[in-house]
Amino acid sequence: MNGALETNKALIGKPGGRAKLATPALVLDLDAFERNLARMAEHCRTAGLALRPHAKTHKSLAVAKAQIAAGAIGICCAKLGEAEAMAEGGIDSILVTSPVVAAQGIARLMALDAKISDLMVVIDNPLNAEALAAAAAEAGRSLKVLVDLDIGLHRTGIRPGADALALAEQIAAAEHLELRGLQAYAGHLMHIHDFAERREKSLAGMKVLGEMRDALREKGLACDIVSGGGTGTFNIDPEARVLTELQGGSYIFMDKQYNDVALGNGATFPFETALSVQMSVVSANTKNLATTDAGFKSFATDADPPALLSGAPEGAGYFFFGDEQGGILLPDGARLEIGSILTAMTPHCDPTVNLYDAYHVVRGDTLVDIWPIEARGRSA
């Protein structure tokens, strides 16, 4: 057992154990997490969509298994290493949503395909299709693939139209590749604050995706699966009736980036903030200032600073104060004593999770379990 799991193990099941955690600690509110699971599962059932949530958010077998138990058909993984970690823990239906192009990676992909019954991978390049077809032929196996379509992000994906159609035809003609459909992810739209703008642009992307689906079918090419979408467009994309499965990931935890996004009609997201970082005040010798033990190494820094949730007076704010420390600016007259416990909402949940070895799972003030983050650091 690694240090993160061992350090707080003795607190499991003890009332008040949450406040005694060695900090900084990544904390998962189990009640909020379970409500988030149920709400997204019900949303997908109502919309007639399958749910294939993205494990890049949590990198945890316990979380993936909870998602599947709540109705998900499987999971997505952004990296092959994540998929291997999930498969090692018994997850049997995985979509690898990033191209696998290196020779070593392709060999690992084929080994993974031999271990689980339902592996799919995306392709966005004819040369990659050739390499995967050759590897599948050498292994004597049929590899299931989706064409990754670029609908505006330009990170991965092939251009819609003739190029994408030619790639689909190439895959369909390969004896050991099985074309299953399309993937498209509009990550550049997920955090557009204005709901009307986000809806307009997302539905435009879904229109392009739907036209590509229809083009494949007109050529007699398989397109049973159309996978994509995310937490930011979970209630928009189903309108288009194009997706067959939704890939949202952050809904289970939420973070400052998503909580700052407007849902529309003045409503808030139905998903609650379930993930936080718990920290302790370690110094308080300067007026209107306290220092905590959670700095750059405790939060992803690609977004705004963490938002304080509890333990600090109203009007206080967090700022990064160094690798190991965070600063708390206090309103005039306010003070935090050393040892005070604070919690903060993560700025961006996915990369913050990747900084920790375990979730400290709580109900109220009780630590009920510690879940390892098995795929942490599995970035290749």
N, C-alpha and C positions, 0 to 999 in steps of 0.2 A: 504494500500500500504506500502511495507517495505521501510526502509531507503534508500537503494540503488536506488530504483525507484524514490523516492521523492526528493532526494538531487539535482539531475540534471534535474528534470522535466521542470523547467522554461526555460531551454536552448533549448528545442525542437523547431525546425523550425527557429532558429535565425542564420543567417550567422555568421561564426566564433565561433559558440557555442562549437565546438569540442575542441578548445584550452582552453576553460574556464571550462572544466569538473573538478569536484572535483576528486582528484586522491588518490590512484591508481584506475584506471577504466579499465574494460575489454571492448575493442572496436571492433566492427564488421564492416568491410568495406562492405557495402551492394552491391556495384557494383561488387567487386571481388567475393563475396559470390554467387551472382546470376549467374555469369559466371561459377563458379565451379559447381553449380547445373546443369546448362544446359549441360556442357561438360560431366559430368558423366552420365546424362540421355541419351545423344546422344550415348555415348560409349556403354552403355548397349543395347540400341535399335539396334545398328549396329551389336553387338556381339550376338544378339538373347537371351539376358539374362533379367530376371526381376531384378529390383533393390529393395532391402530391406535394407536400410542403418541403421547403428547402432546408436541408440539414446544415448548410453553411452557417445558418444563424446560431445554432445551438451546439453542434458537433458532439452530441451526447446520445448514447444508446437509450438511456432511460427516457429522454424526451422523445426520441423517434418512436419508441415502442408505445409511449402514451398517445402520440398522434395517431398511430395505426389503430390502437385500441379504440380511439374515438371515432374512427371511420375512414382515415386516410388509406389510399390504396397502395402506398409505398412512399418513398422519399426521393428527393433530388439531392445530388451532391455536386458542388462546384469543382472539386478536385478529385482525382483518382485516389489519393491517399485517404480522403474522407470516406469514399465509397468502400475502400478496403477495410477501414476501421468499423464501419457499419455492418459490413458483411461478416466480419469476424465475430460480431456480437449477435448474429442471427437475423439481420434484416435481409429479406430475400428479393425485394423489388426495388430497384435503384435506377434512376436516370442520372447519368453523368452529363451535366449541362455545359461543360466546357470541352472544346476539342482536345483529343489526346493524339499528339503528333510525333513525339520522340519515340525512337525504336524501343527503348527500355520501357516507356510507358505503354506502348502497344502490347508488348509482351506481358506486362502486368495486367492489362485490360483483358487479354485472352485468358489468363489464369483466373481472373475474377469471374469471367463469363462461365468458366467450367465449374465454379463453386456455387453459384446461385442460379435460381431458375428464371429470373426475370431481370436481366440487365439490358439497359439501352444506353446508347451514347450518341452524341450529336456530331454531325459533319458539316463543314461549311466550305470545303475546298476539294476539288477533284483529285489532287495529289494525295490528300489524306484518305479519300475514298479508295484509291488504288492500294495504299499501304494497308488499310484495314481489311480490304478484300483479300489481299495476299496472306495476311496473318491468319484470317479466319479459315482460308483454304488450307493453309499449312496445319492448322489445329484440327481441321476436319469438323468445324462447327459453323453454325449460322449465327451471325452477330446482328442483333436488332439495332437499327439506327433511325434517327430523326434528322431531317435537314434543318439546320439552324439558319433561320431567316433574319436578316437585318431589317428592322422596321424603324430605324432612326437612331439607335444608340451608337452604332458603328464600332462597338467593342469587339464583338464576334458576329458571325452571321454572314450569309451570302446575299447579294443584292436580289431583291424580288424581280421576277420576270424571267427572261430567257435563260440567264445564268443559273438561277435556282431550278428551273425546270430541267435544264440539261444535267445538273447534278443529281436530281431525283431519278432521271432516266438512267444515268450511269450506275447509281446504287441498285436500282431495280434489276438491271441487267447482270449485276455481279452475282455469281452463283451462291456465294457464301455470305452475302449481305442481305438482310431483310428490311426493306423500307417499311416503316410504320407510320410516318407522318411528318409533322412539322413542329419546331419549337421557335418561339419568338418572345423576347423579353425587352420591354421598353423601360429600362432602369432610369433613363434620363427624365422620365415623367413622374416617377413615384413620389417625389417631394415637392412638386409644384403646389404652392400653398392654395391658390385659388381653385376651388372645386370645378367651376365652369370651364376654366382653361384646361385643367387636367382631364376632365371628361371629354372635351372636344378633341384634344390631341390623342388621348388613348383610344377613343373610338375610331379615329382616323387610322391609327396603326392597326386596329383590329380589322378594319375594312381591307387594308392591304393584305393582311394575313388570310382573311377569308377568300379574297380573290386568288391568292396563291393555292389555297386548298382546293378551290374549284378547278383551277387549271390542272392540278395533278389528277384530279378525278376524271376530268374530261379526256385525259390521255390514258386513262385506265390504270393509273398508278395508285398504290395504296396510300390512304391518308386517314386512317382510323383514329389517330391520336393528333390532337393539336394542343400543345402544352405551353403555358406561359402565364403572364399576369403576375401580380404581386400584391403586397399588403396595401400599397397606396392606391391601387385601382381595383381592389377586390369587389367593390360594389358598383363598378362601372363596366368592366369587361364582359360580365355575363349578359349585358344588354345586347351585345353584338351577336350573340349565339354562334360564336366561332370556336372558342376554346372548348375542349372536352375535359381538360383538367387544369386546375389552378395551382400555381407554384409558390404562393405566398409563404414567407418565412417569419418575418419579424412580428407578426400578429401575436405570437405566443408570449412575447416579452414586452414589446413596445419600447420606445426610447424617445429622447427629446426631439429628434428629427421628425418622427412620425406624429408625435403628440402636437407638434407645431403646425401640422397640415390640417386644413379645413375639410370636413367631410361633406359639407353641403347642407343647405337649409338650416344653418346654424347649429347642426347636430355635432356631436363628438363621436369619435371612433367607438364602436362597441367593445373594443378590446382595452383591457386595463393594463396599467404599468405593473408588471409582475416581477421585473428584474431590477435590482439596485445594487449599489456598492456600499457596504457598511464600513465606516472609518472612525477613527478615534482622534480626539484632540490631544496632541503631544506637547504643545507649547502655547503659552498665552501671556506673554510678557509685554506685549505692545498694545497700546490703546487701540480699540476698534479692530483688532486683528487676532485671529487664532490660526494655528497651524495643525493640519491633520496629517495622518500617515498615508494618504492616498494621493499620489502625484501623477506624473506623466506615465509611469509604469502601471497605473491602475485603471486608466481610462483611454479609450481610443481618442486620438487628437485630430481626427479629420473633420470634426464638426465643432459646434460651439462648446463651451465648457459645460460640465455636468450641472444639472438643475437640482438644487437641494430639496429633499422631500421631507425630512424630519430631523429634529434635534437642534436646529438652529433657530434663532429668533426671526420673526418676520422682518423682511428687508435685508437679510444677510445674503451674501452671494459668494460662490466658489470661484477661485482662480487658480491656475496651475502655478505652483511655487517651487518646482524642481522635479527631479526624477522621482524622488521618494515622497515628496510632501505636496500638499495642497493648502492653499490659503483660504481663509474665510474672512471676508470683509464684513464687519459688524456695524450696525447703526449706532449712533452716538448713545452712550450710556449702557450698551449691551455688553455682556461678557460671557465667554464660555470657559469653564474650568477644564483643566487637564483631565483626561479620562472621559470627557463627554463623548457620547456616541451620536454620530450623524449618519444619515443615509442620503444617497444622491441617485437620481435617475441617470442612466448611461446616456451619453450624447448619441452614440451609434452602437447598437447592441452587438452586432456581429463581430467587429474587430475587438470590442471590449472583452467579449467572452474568450477570444483567443489568447488573452493575457493571463487566464486563470486555469488552474488544474481541476477545479471542482465547483459545483453549485452547493451552497448551504441552503437546504430546502426547509422552509419554515411554515408553520401554521400559527398565526398570532405570534406570541412571544416564545414559542417552543421550536427548537431545532428538531425536525422529525427525521431527517436523513441527510446524507452527503452523497451527491452523485458525481462520479468522475466525468471529466470532459475528454473522452477517449480519443477524439479526432483532433484535439488541440495540437497545432503545429504540423499537422499532416497536410502540408501545402503543396506537395509534389505528387 
